[in-house]
């Protein structure tokens, strides 16, 4: 396709309407070609758009956070909820447990409450698949 684009571009006049999109594609060819070499690279930004949809929909509600401090708190909570979701953790269960335990936990144990290491107390006592075998 790259060779075809180069070949066809040479046959077009400078005023051709198709020349601008062809040049756009050719300037970004390395990035485009990377998606065919690595299946994890998506050609669209649909996943990012979907992830931001909730923020965009709630934006008018957050206008009335009450104060700058309230807006900062809302941003922190949104970050924590999103991090829970990215780590396949139930946000409601995790945050209610973390907020209930954080005041009584010594500073040396705070790592237990990190969202990517968090487990409900009853899950922490259950054997994992490897331990059970």
Contact map, one row per residue, 1 for C-alpha under 8 A:
1111100000000000000000000000000000000000000000000000000000000000000000000000000000000000000000000000000000000000000000000000000000000
1111110000000000000000000100100000000000000000000000000000000000000000000000000000000000000000000000000000000000000000000000000000000
1111111000000000000000000000000000000000000000000000000000000000000000000000000000000000000000000000000000000000000000000000000000000
1111111100000000000000000000000000000000000000000000000000000000000000000000000000000000000000000000000000000000000000000000000000000
1111111110000000000001000100000000000000000000000000000000000000000000000000000000000000000000000000000000000000000000000000000000000
0111111111000000000000000000000000000000000000000000000000000000000000000000000000000000000000000000000000000000000000000000000000000
0011111111100000000000000000000000000000000000000000000000000000000000000000000000000000000000000000000000000000000000000000000000000
0001111111110000000000000000000000000000000000000000000000000000000000000000000000000000000000000000000000000000000000000000000000000
0000111111110000001001000000000000000000000000000000000000000000000000000000000000000000000000000000000000000000000000000000000000000
0000011111110000000000000000000000000000000000000000000000000000000000000000000000000000000000000000000000000000000000000000000000000
0000001111111000000000000000000000000000000000000000000000000000000000000000000000000000000000000000000000000000000000000000000000000
0000000111111101001000000000000000000000000000000000000000000000000000000000000000000000000000000000000000000000000000000000000000000
0000000000111111000000000000000000000000000000000000000000000000000000000000000000000000000000000000000000000000000000000000000000000
0000000000011111001000000000000000000000000000000000000000000000000000000000000000000000000000000000000000000000000000000000000000000
0000000000001111101000000000000000000000000000000000000000000000000000000000000000000000000000000000000000000000000000000000000000000
0000000000011111111100000000000000000000000000000000000000000000000000000000000000000000000000000000000000000000000000000000000000000
0000000000000011111100000000000000000000000000000000000000000000000000000000000000000000000000000000000000000000000000000000000000000
0000000000000001111111000000000000000000000000000000000000000000000000000000000000000000000000000000000000000000000000000000000000000
0000000010010111111111100000000000000000000000000000000000000000000000000000000000000000000000000000000000000000000000000000000000000
0000000000000001111111110000000000000000000000000000000000000000000000000000000000000000000000000000000000000000000000000000000000000
0000000000000000011111111000000000000000000000000000000000000000000000000000000000000000000000000000000000000000000000000000000000000
0000100010000000011111111100000000000000000000000000000000000000000000000000000000000000000000000000000000000000000000000000000000000
0000000000000000001111111110000000000000000000000000000000000000000000000000000000000000000000000000000000000000000000000000000000000
0000000000000000000111111111000000000000000000000000000000000000000000000000000000000000000000000000000000000000000000000000000000000
0000000000000000000011111111100000000000000000000000000000000000000000000000000000000000000000000000000000000000000000000000000000000
0100100000000000000001111111100000000000000000000000000000000000000000000000000000000000000000000000000000000000000000000000000000000
0000000000000000000000111111100000000000000000000000000000000000000000000000000000000000000000000000000000000000000000000000000000000
0000000000000000000000011111111100000000000000000000000000000000000000000000000000000000000000000000000000000000000000000000000000000
0100000000000000000000001111111110000000000000000000000000000000000000000000000000000000000000000000000000000000000000000000000000000
0000000000000000000000000001111111000000000000000000000000000000000000000000000000000000000000000000000000000000000000000000000000000
0000000000000000000000000001111111100000000000000000000000000000000000000000000000000000000000000000000000000000000000000000000000000
0000000000000000000000000001111111110000001000000000000000000000000000000000000000000000000000000000000000000000000000000000000000000
0000000000000000000000000000111111111000000000000000000000000000000000000000000000000000000000000000000000000000000000000000000000000
0000000000000000000000000000011111111100100000000000000000000000000000000000000000000000000000000000000000000000000000000000000000000
0000000000000000000000000000001111111111111000000000000000000000000000000000000000000000000000000000000000000000000000000000000000000
0000000000000000000000000000000111111110000000000000000000000000000000000000000000000000000000000000000000000000000000000000000000000
0000000000000000000000000000000011111110000000000000000000000000000000000000000000000000000000000000000000000000000000000000000000000
0000000000000000000000000000000001111111100000000000000000000000000000000000000000000000000000000000000000000000000000000000000000000
0000000000000000000000000000000000111111110000000000000000000000000000000000000000000000000000000000000000000000000000000000000000000
0000000000000000000000000000000000100111110000000000000000000000000000000000000000000000000000000000000000000000000000000000000000000
0000000000000000000000000000000001100111111000000000000000000000000000000000000000000000000000000000000000000000000000000000000000000
0000000000000000000000000000000000100011111110000000000000000000000000000000000000000000000000000000000000000000000000000000000000000
0000000000000000000000000000000100100000111110000000000000000000000000000000000000000000000000000000000000000000000000000000000000000
0000000000000000000000000000000000000000011111100000000000000000000000000000000000000000000000000000000000000000000000000000000000000
0000000000000000000000000000000000000000011111111000000000000000000000000000000000000000000000000000000000000000000000000000000000000
0000000000000000000000000000000000000000000111111100000000000000000000000000000000000000000000000000000000000000000000000000000000000
0000000000000000000000000000000000000000000111111110000000000000000000000000000000000000000000000000000000000000000000000000000000000
0000000000000000000000000000000000000000000011111111000000000000000000000000000000000000000000000000000000000000000000000000000000000
0000000000000000000000000000000000000000000011111111100000000000000000000000000000000000000000000000000000000000000000000000000000000
0000000000000000000000000000000000000000000001111111110000000000000000000000000000000000000000000000000000000000000000000000000000000
0000000000000000000000000000000000000000000000111111110000000000000000000000000000000000000000000000000000000000000000000000000000000
0000000000000000000000000000000000000000000000011111111100000000000000000000000000000000000000000000000000000000000000000000000000000
0000000000000000000000000000000000000000000000001111111110000000000000000000000000000000000000000000000000000000000000000000000000000
0000000000000000000000000000000000000000000000000111111111000000000000000000000000000000000000000000000000000000000000000000000000000
0000000000000000000000000000000000000000000000000001111111100000000000000000000000000000000000000000000000000000000000000000000000000
0000000000000000000000000000000000000000000000000001111111100000000000000000000000000000000000000000000000000000000000000000000000000
0000000000000000000000000000000000000000000000000000111111110000000000000000000000000000000000000000000000000000000000000000000000000
0000000000000000000000000000000000000000000000000000011111111100000000000000000000000000000000000000000000000000000000000000000000000
0000000000000000000000000000000000000000000000000000001111111110000000000000000000000000000000000000000000000000000000000000000000000
0000000000000000000000000000000000000000000000000000000011111111000000000000000000000000000000000000000000000000000000000000000000000
0000000000000000000000000000000000000000000000000000000001111111100000000000000000000000000000000000000000000000000000000000000000000
0000000000000000000000000000000000000000000000000000000001111111100000100100000000000000000000000000000000000000000000000000000000000
0000000000000000000000000000000000000000000000000000000000111111100000000000000000000000000000000000000000000000000000000000000000000
0000000000000000000000000000000000000000000000000000000000011111111000000000000000000000000000000000000000000000000000000000000000000
0000000000000000000000000000000000000000000000000000000000001111111101100100000000000000000000000000000000000000000000000000000000000
0000000000000000000000000000000000000000000000000000000000000001111101100000000000000000000000000000000000000000000000000000000000000
0000000000000000000000000000000000000000000000000000000000000001111111100000000000000000000000000000000000000000000000000000000000000
0000000000000000000000000000000000000000000000000000000000000000111111110000000000000000000000000000000000000000000000000000000000000
0000000000000000000000000000000000000000000000000000000000000000001111111000000000000000000000000000000000000000000000000000000000000
0000000000000000000000000000000000000000000000000000000000000000111111111100000000000000000000000000000000000000000000000000000000000
0000000000000000000000000000000000000000000000000000000000000100111111111110000000000000000000000000000000000000000000000000000000000
0000000000000000000000000000000000000000000000000000000000000000000111111111000000000000000000000000000000000000000000000000000000000
0000000000000000000000000000000000000000000000000000000000000000000011111111100000000000000000000000000000000000000000000000000000000
0000000000000000000000000000000000000000000000000000000000000100100001111111110000000000000000000000000000000000000000000000000000000
0000000000000000000000000000000000000000000000000000000000000000000000111111111000000000000000000000000000000000000000000000000000000
0000000000000000000000000000000000000000000000000000000000000000000000011111111100000000000000000000000000000000000000000000000000000
0000000000000000000000000000000000000000000000000000000000000000000000001111111110000000000000000000000000000000000000000000000000000
0000000000000000000000000000000000000000000000000000000000000000000000000111111111000000000000000000000000000000000000000000000000000
0000000000000000000000000000000000000000000000000000000000000000000000000011111111100000000000000000000000000000000000000000000000000
0000000000000000000000000000000000000000000000000000000000000000000000000001111111110000001000000000000000000000001000000000000000000
0000000000000000000000000000000000000000000000000000000000000000000000000000111111111000001000000000000000000000000000000000000000000
0000000000000000000000000000000000000000000000000000000000000000000000000000011111111100000000000000000000000000000000000000000000000
0000000000000000000000000000000000000000000000000000000000000000000000000000001111111110000000000000000000000000001000000000000000000
0000000000000000000000000000000000000000000000000000000000000000000000000000000111111111111001000000000000000000001100000000000000000
0000000000000000000000000000000000000000000000000000000000000000000000000000000011111111111000000000000000000000000000000000000000000
0000000000000000000000000000000000000000000000000000000000000000000000000000000001111111100000000000000000000000000000000000000000000
0000000000000000000000000000000000000000000000000000000000000000000000000000000000111111100000000000000000000000001100000000000000000
0000000000000000000000000000000000000000000000000000000000000000000000000000000000011111110000000000000000000000000000000000000000000
0000000000000000000000000000000000000000000000000000000000000000000000000000000000011111111001000000000000000000001000000000000000000
0000000000000000000000000000000000000000000000000000000000000000000000000000000000011001111111000000000000000000000000000000000000000
0000000000000000000000000000000000000000000000000000000000000000000000000000000110011000111111100000000000000000000000000000000000000
0000000000000000000000000000000000000000000000000000000000000000000000000000000000000000011111110000000000000000000000000000000000000
0000000000000000000000000000000000000000000000000000000000000000000000000000000000000000011111111000000000000000000000010000000000000
0000000000000000000000000000000000000000000000000000000000000000000000000000000000010000111111111100000000000000001001110000000000000
0000000000000000000000000000000000000000000000000000000000000000000000000000000000000000001111111110000000000000000000000000000000000
0000000000000000000000000000000000000000000000000000000000000000000000000000000000000000000111111111000000000000000000000000000000000
0000000000000000000000000000000000000000000000000000000000000000000000000000000000000000000011111111100000000000000000010000000000000
0000000000000000000000000000000000000000000000000000000000000000000000000000000000000000000001111111110000000000100000000000000000000
0000000000000000000000000000000000000000000000000000000000000000000000000000000000000000000000111111111000000000000000000000000000000
0000000000000000000000000000000000000000000000000000000000000000000000000000000000000000000000011111111000000000000000000000000000000
0000000000000000000000000000000000000000000000000000000000000000000000000000000000000000000000001111111110000000000000000000000000000
0000000000000000000000000000000000000000000000000000000000000000000000000000000000000000000000000111111110000100100000000000000000000
0000000000000000000000000000000000000000000000000000000000000000000000000000000000000000000000000011111110000000000000000000000000000
0000000000000000000000000000000000000000000000000000000000000000000000000000000000000000000000000000111111000000000000000000000000000
0000000000000000000000000000000000000000000000000000000000000000000000000000000000000000000000000000111111101100000000000000000000000
0000000000000000000000000000000000000000000000000000000000000000000000000000000000000000000000000000000111111100000000000000000000000
0000000000000000000000000000000000000000000000000000000000000000000000000000000000000000000000000000000011111100000000000000000000000
0000000000000000000000000000000000000000000000000000000000000000000000000000000000000000000000000000000001111110000000000000000000000
0000000000000000000000000000000000000000000000000000000000000000000000000000000000000000000000000000000011111111100000000000000000000
0000000000000000000000000000000000000000000000000000000000000000000000000000000000000000000000000000010011111111110000000000000000000
0000000000000000000000000000000000000000000000000000000000000000000000000000000000000000000000000000000000011111110010000000000000000
0000000000000000000000000000000000000000000000000000000000000000000000000000000000000000000000000000000000001111110011000000000000000
0000000000000000000000000000000000000000000000000000000000000000000000000000000000000000000000000100010000001111111011000000000000000
0000000000000000000000000000000000000000000000000000000000000000000000000000000000000000000000000000000000000111111111000000000000000
0000000000000000000000000000000000000000000000000000000000000000000000000000000100110010100001000000000000000000111111000000000000000
0000000000000000000000000000000000000000000000000000000000000000000000000000000000010010000000000000000000000000011111000000000000000
0000000000000000000000000000000000000000000000000000000000000000000000000000000000000000000000000000000000000011111111100000000000000
0000000000000000000000000000000000000000000000000000000000000000000000000000000000000000000001000000000000000001111111110000000000000
0000000000000000000000000000000000000000000000000000000000000000000000000000000000000000000001000000000000000000000011111011000000000
0000000000000000000000000000000000000000000000000000000000000000000000000000000000000000000011001000000000000000000001111111000000000
0000000000000000000000000000000000000000000000000000000000000000000000000000000000000000000000000000000000000000000000111111100000000
0000000000000000000000000000000000000000000000000000000000000000000000000000000000000000000000000000000000000000000000011111110000000
0000000000000000000000000000000000000000000000000000000000000000000000000000000000000000000000000000000000000000000000111111110000000
0000000000000000000000000000000000000000000000000000000000000000000000000000000000000000000000000000000000000000000000111111111000000
0000000000000000000000000000000000000000000000000000000000000000000000000000000000000000000000000000000000000000000000001111111000000
0000000000000000000000000000000000000000000000000000000000000000000000000000000000000000000000000000000000000000000000000111111100000
0000000000000000000000000000000000000000000000000000000000000000000000000000000000000000000000000000000000000000000000000001111111110
0000000000000000000000000000000000000000000000000000000000000000000000000000000000000000000000000000000000000000000000000000011111110
0000000000000000000000000000000000000000000000000000000000000000000000000000000000000000000000000000000000000000000000000000001111111
0000000000000000000000000000000000000000000000000000000000000000000000000000000000000000000000000000000000000000000000000000001111111
0000000000000000000000000000000000000000000000000000000000000000000000000000000000000000000000000000000000000000000000000000001111111
0000000000000000000000000000000000000000000000000000000000000000000000000000000000000000000000000000000000000000000000000000001111111
0000000000000000000000000000000000000000000000000000000000000000000000000000000000000000000000000000000000000000000000000000000011111
